[in-house]
């Protein structure tokens, strides 16, 4: 965020593993004869919608599709042509959000460690 490109940046954080424990969506449906995995992801940008949770199905081709839609570029193949783009995660009419730099010497992140008792209480059925 400190670089000169921040005002036009979009950073995508994608999980390429599956555990399903952190996801709010169950893994349903079939793809290529196997259960479709559901993975979480984050969008970081000065134009990202704050607090937005998208419930559409995306694939890794969706990143490419977003660029194609945003800049009017033709699709490379059928996979990105048929992928959902991710434009709903952005609001390009808003003023770009300011930089938010975490102070490594005084920030609340990472949070202070919790005791094992606190964690057990939180996850008790």
HELIX and SHEET records of a PDB file:
HELIX    1   1 UNK A    6  UNK A    8  5                                   3    
HELIX    2   2 UNK A   61  UNK A   71  1                                  11    
HELIX    3   3 UNK A   78  UNK A   82  1                                   5    
HELIX    4   4 UNK A   87  UNK A   89  5                                   3    
HELIX    5   5 UNK A  116  UNK A  123  1                                   8    
SHEET    1   A 2 UNK A  10  UNK A  14  0                                        
SHEET    2   A 2 UNK A  41  UNK A  45 -1                                        
SHEET    1   B 2 UNK A  30  UNK A  31  0                                        
SHEET    2   B 2 UNK A  34  UNK A  35 -1                                        
END                                                                             
